[in-house]
Amino acid sequence: MPWCQPSSAWVLTPRIIEGILYPYSMARKKSSYRTMKKIEPAEMDVLVRLPNLITGAERPTIDISQCASLLNRRFYRQGINWAVSGFTLHTIGTNLGTVTISKLPSTWVMSNAWEKGFRAWQKMNNEALAETESVRPRFLDYKIYANDAHHTLGFAENLLPFVFQSSGATDTATPGEWQSSKMTVPFGPASPGNVSDYEIIAVGQNYPGVSAATGINAVSLIEGYANSRGLPNVLDPNAPDDALDADGSTPENWLAATFNEGTEQTTEILESMVGPLAENNIAPYPFENDGVHADTMYPNGETQMNGLVFHDRMSSTSTTISGKLHARGGSFPCGLIQLNYAPEMAQSILQIHLVPGEHRGYLCEPMTEM
């Protein structure tokens, strides 16, 4: 019988068994395959219907974490940066108009502002619960509003997922508890013993007004972060006046003057860097006390690009085929998506395509790692 080559899972190695050398003994080769973490089952599509607008100025908001919690009967925290592969808009009849998708900014400012706000909220709760840890709510979670428009409507107006029944009718999910987080802020020496509760918005100004839905005012994460940080140096470097004295018989900046070699270029170059007409020594973004601006200006805060970030826009026209439009995917901090659309686009269906991954079935990451 001809000798057969063993499988690649086996290798020929010399072995000694009971004092006898077997030069061609076979030993199993260690597998090079890595054990992959099993992906939990989860619904990958979220369907929401665009509601009729009462005033035309409403900006309905979708919270992916809330939708995923309802679709899967599983608790997903809001503090997640969700991956979305894309959007599909199914228009109804001859609806013509546009739907604009906005989201929280994917910047280090938003990431740091969220984490600093979360840590303050967490510390506030931990100190209050230090002696009564057993009463900590099981589903205690840091939940914020996207902006003042979201805060005005409240979480009760968040768009919720639905399914199509066999009859063609739709059945929208009934929400469970989804409450916003509050910051309880003492008045301090001005009024000892008194406190105020504030809800939290991600972008925009502090104290945009009392919400008609909750009766509570709000504070802004980005404005709070901006107002709690130090400012850049007005000049960087903030050089001494004698840095310009690099010529003549007794230059104060004799190290620079050492290389004059009979020319005036060193002095002129230094004047362009640290003199009255210096260039490139002030940060390229506005900040308080920079000689021009009276307030610190962080992107998406009160005084600099106040608002959410544009993500994409879908337009339905008379030439749209099959009433189906598409928008690109991306990452959505806190899973918050805000829509702005013409009243004519009401009752259209927005399909959100999520991505499978290792976080309880989805591709996403904690906001603390954004």
Disulfide bonds with the S-S distance in Angstrom:
none
